[in-house]
Amino acid sequence: MSDRWLHIVGIGEDGLDGLTPATRAVVEAAEIIIGGDRHHDLSQSVTAMRVAWPSPFDALIEQLKSYKGKRVVVLATGDPLWFSVGARIGRAIPPGEITFHPQLSAFQLAAARMGWSLADVETLTVHGRPVEQMIAFIQPDQRLLILTTGEETPAQIARFLTERGFGKSPMSVLASMGGDDEQRFDGAAESWDHAVPAFNTLAVECVAAPDAALLPRVPGLADDLFHHDGTMTKQEVRAATVAKLMPMRGALLWDIGTGCGSVAVEWMRAARYARAIGIEPRADRRAMAAENALALGTPKLELVDGEAPAVLEDLAAPDAVFIGGGLSTKVFEAVWTALRPLGRLVANAVTLESEAQLIALHREHGGQLVKLQVNRAEPVGGLTGWRPLMPVTQWSLVKR
């Protein structure tokens, strides 16, 4: 018997007829078929033991492992490795035990319906995830294909677009693509009022009004885009700080003394699936950080009540650490021990006392020490002059 006992099969609206002969034979020979109601309906002519997605869904892996030794098929929509269950299963079961059978994905079908080059489109999913995370991708002239989470999702996204000055953006909801009941609904974000099927894919062509909010994913968002109490890492220093932290796909940041969350939010926006834990003892500032995370498209920002180093012990090891407040030798030692290899540490200081600590740490551990001074032009009577912000001493180093 082949070691590949588990087959993960992508299926479309055309059901078994859309599968290749070899893949259809795999499904028809299955002893156990696992999937949602829709998947079972699309393959109902096959005689096999039928299993629904477990609840909670996390139980799926152990349930699958219990079937080892039988001919098992998991049915997924479209491409099972593109924002689908296949990737999750593949992380838990050895790849030598799985055969994947991809079908055309919803993204490929939607791009074909829209006449868009898939290489020039941002592909997103908010299916079972916070809808707000798409906000980070609202950019002038950007095309988005979004797997939605229900019939209400397009209206929510239309509101996000309109609130940010992208109300003229054309939107199309595509449902049941490739089947006899395929539907399409077109409109503009500012006037969207369609009732659409719950299972759908949304296409958006972002069109910016002259007063639209510009929210690039590179660090350096304007200070007034954040709700804050005046104590925050300012725009120019924040851009330099996040650059030194080097956001990377899926990487984790500890933001110690997160305040309004500006550094953590910019970190998460800058790289796909970047994660951040903001550590902040003040409840009012944690509330501001949570508000900013929702408004700027990083709803998965995790916020921890407490102070370093006491609260650090149980946190996942970080790829980067920013110390914006509460620097001490004990904090440095704790984060340096926890930091993963090639991890980045950045600490900013505005007081003479904290600057002295940075100088001492730099002398002992190396790295780069810089002084950042920003002057902004502001009105002086009827004229204009330079107003300096507080200088910031920044220490950064990489763990090797």
N, C-alpha and C positions, 0 to 999 in steps of 0.2 A: 504493500500500500504506500502511496506517495506520502511524504511528510507534510505535504500541503493539503491539510484537511479542511482549511477554512477558505471559502471563496467570498469575496466582497464584490458585489455586482451592482454597477450603476444601471438604473432603469429609467426610462423616460415616459412621457405621456402615451406613447404608442405601445407600451407594455412589452410583452415577449416578442412581438413582431419586429421591434426595433433592435433586438439583440442579434449579434452575429450567431451563425449556426453553432459554433463551438461553445459560446457563452450560454446560449439557450439550452444546449445539452447538459451543461453543468447544473443549471437551475432545475431542469426536469428530472435530473438524477438525484437531487438533494433529498436527504432524509429529514432535515430540519431547515426551515426557512424563518429567518428573523427579520422583522421590519415593522414599519408603521402601518396603520390601516390602509393608507393609500397604496403602499407597496404591495400589500397582500391583494388588494383589489385588482392591481395591474397584472398579477400573476396567478389569479385564482384558478386557472385551469390545471395547475400543477398539483399533484397529490403529494403532500408532505406534511409532517408535523409543523403547525404554525405557531410561532412565538411572537408576541408583541414586545415592543421596547419595554424594558423593565422600568419600574418606578421605585426608588429614584434611579435615574439613568446611570449613575455611577456603578450600579450593580451589574451592568452589562458585561464587563470584562470577566468577572468570576463566573457568571452564567455561561459565557462562551467557553471558557476553559473546561467547564464541566461536560461539555459536549465533545471534547477531543476524542478522536477515534471514530466519529460518525462523519457523514458527508453533510457539512454545514454551509449554508448560504446566508449571507447578510445582504439584504437589499437596501440600497441607498439611492438618492436622487442624483442623476447625472454622473458627474465625476466624483467617486467616493473619496478622493484624496484632495479635493479642493473645497475647503470650508465644510467638510462633511465628516461623517463618523469614521471613515476609513483611517484618517490620520490618527485619531484617538486610539483606535484598536491597534494600529501599527506600532504605537509607542509601548504597548503593553504585552503584545504577543510577538515572538520572534518572527522576523520577516520571512524566514525559510519555511514557515508554516502557513503562509497566506499567499493567495493569488488574487490580484486585483483585476477587475474587468471594467474599465472605464466606459462611460457613455458620454455623449455630448453634454457639456455642462450648461447650466442656466446662463452663465456668462457668455459662452459661445453662441448660444441660440439668441440671446438678447442682442449681442453685438451684431449678429447677422440681420436681425429684424430692424435695428436702428441704422445699419450701414456704417458702423463704426469699426475702426481698426482696434482690435483688442489690445494690441501693444501700446496704444495711446490712451488707454482708459484705466482709471483706478477701480479695482474690484474690491468690494467691501461686503461684509456680512453683519447684519444686526439681528440675525435670527437667533433668538435665545440669549441675546446680549444687549447691553444698554444701547438704546437708539442714539444717545448723545455722542457716542464715539465717532459718528460720521461727521460731526461738526468740524473736526480737525482737517477734513479734506475739502472743505468749501473754499475754493480758489477761483479767481476769474478764469473763464474759458476752460475750466476743468470738466471732463466728462466722467461721470460716476455710474457704475453698475452696482446695485445694492440688493443683496438677498434680504428680504424683509422678514419681520417676525409676526405679521398679522395684518388684517385688513385696515387697522388704524395707523400703521407705520407710515405710509406715504403722506398722510395729512400731518403727522408730527414732523416729518422731514421738510414738508412744505413750509411749516411755521418756522423752523430753524432758518431756512433760506431767507424767508421774508424778513425776519427780525434782523438779519445781518446785511440787508440791502441787496439780496439776490432774488427778489420777488418775481422778476421777469423770466426766471430760469424755466425753460420748457421741461416738463416731466412726463414720462410715459410709464404706465404700469402694464406689464406683460404677464399674462396668466395662462396656465395650461399650454405652454409652448410645445409645439410638435404633436398636439392631440386634436381630436375633432372639435373640442370645445374651446380652442384657443381664443383669447380675448385681449384687446388692447384698449387702454384708456389714456387719452392725451389731454394735457392742460398746462397751465402755468402755476408756479408755486403760490403766487399771491391770491389766486382765485380758485385753488384746487378744491373741488367739492364732490369728487366721484366716490361712489360706494363700490369697492373693489373686492374680489375674492381674497380670502385670507392667505392663500398660498400664491405668492407673486414675486416678481423681480421688478425693481424700479430702476429706470434709466433717467439720469439728470444731466442736463447740460448747463453748467453754472454760468449765468450772465449777471455781471456786476453792474449796479447802478453807480453813478458818479460819487455818491456818498456811501458806498458799500464799505463795510469793515474789511480791512486787509489783514488777514490772519495767516501769514506764511508759516510753514513748519520749521523753517530755520529759526534759531533762538533770537530773541530781541523784540518781543511784542511790546507795544506801547504800554506804559505804566497804567494809563487810565482804562485799559481793558480788564484790569484786575480790581476786584473789591478789596481794599486794604485800609489799614489805619495809619498809613504814613511810614510805618516800619516795614520796609521791603527791600529786596535786592533790585536796584534800579535798572532800567532797560539796558543801558550800555554795559554796565558791570555784569548784569545777568547774561548777556550774550557772550561775554568773555568767559564767564564761569561755566556755562553749559558747554561751550566749546572745549574747555579743558576737561570736563567730565566725560566727553566723547560718547554720546548716546549711540547705542547699537541695538540691533534687532533683538528683542526679548530680554535685554539686560535689566538688572534691578539696581535702583538707586535708593540709598538711605539719605533722606534730606533731614538733617538734624537741626532743630529749631526752624521748622518749615514756615512758620508765620502764615502768610496768606497763600502759600503754596506755589509761588511764582516759578521757582527753579524746578520743582518737581513737575509742574504742569508743562513747562517748556521741554524738559527732558523727555516726557512721555509723548509729546507731539512730534519730537524730532526724529523718532525711529519707530518703525512698525513693532507693535507689541511690547515696547519698552514699558517697564513697570517701576513704580516708585512707592516707597513708604515714607510718609511725612511724620516726623516725631515732634510733637508740640504739646506743652503742658497746659496752654491756655485754651479753654473751650471756645471763646469767641473767635480766636484765630483759626482753630480747627474748622469752625463753621464757615469762615470766610474761604478757607482752602477748599472745602467741599463745594461751596457755591462756585468758585472759580473753575474747579475741575469739571463740573457739569456744563458751565457756560462755554468753556473753551475746548470741549471734546475729549476730556480724559476722565471719564466717570469712574474708572477703576483705580484711581488714586486711593491708596490705603492710608488711613490716618490713625496714629497711635497716641494715646494720652500718656504723657510721662516725660521724663528727662533722661538723657544719656549720661552715664553708661548703663544705668539701672535697667532700662527697658530693652536693651539691645540683645540680651542673651538668647532669647527665644526666636529672634527674627531670622529669616533665611539669609544666607551669606550674600553680601552685595557685590556687584561688579563695579560700583562707584559709590563714593560717599561725599556729600557736601555738608560742611559744618558752617552754618551761617550764624550760629549763636551757641553759647555754652561751651566754648572751647576750653579744654584743660588737658593736662598730661594724661590723666586717667581716661578721658574720652578718646584721645588720640590712640593710646595703647589698645583700647578695646576695639576701635574700628579698624586699626591696622592689622590686628590679629584676625578679625572676622573677614577682612577684605580678601576676595579671591585673587589668585595669581593674575597678573596684568590688570588688576583693579586700579581705578583712579581715585585719588583723594584730592579734594580742593577745600581749602579753608579760607574764609574772608574775615578780615578784622578792620574795625573802624576806630577803636579806642587805642590809646597808647599802651594800655596794659595787655590787651589781646595781641597787639602788634608785637610786643616784646616776647610773648609766648611763641608766636610764629617764627620770629627771628631765631629763638633758641632751638626750636624744633628743626628749622632749616639747617642750622649749624650742625645738628646731630645726625640728621637723616638725609640731607641733601634735597634734591628737587629744585623747583624754580620759585623764586621769590620776586614778585613784581609789585609796583605801586601804581594803582589806577587812579587817575584824576580826570574828572569830567567837568566841563563847563558848558552850561546851556545859555543860549542867547535869550534874554528876557527884556521886557520894556523897562526903561529907566526914565521916568517922566515921559516926555514925548519922543525920546530916542530909544536906542537899544544898547544893552551892555551884557557882558558875560557874568553869569552868576554861578559860582563854583558849587558843586555838590561835595559832600564830605569825601575826602580821599579814602580809598580802600586798599589795604595791603592784602595781597593774595598769595597764598602758598599752595603749590600743586606738585604732586609727585605720583609716579606709577610704581606699583608693587611688582618687583621682578625677583 
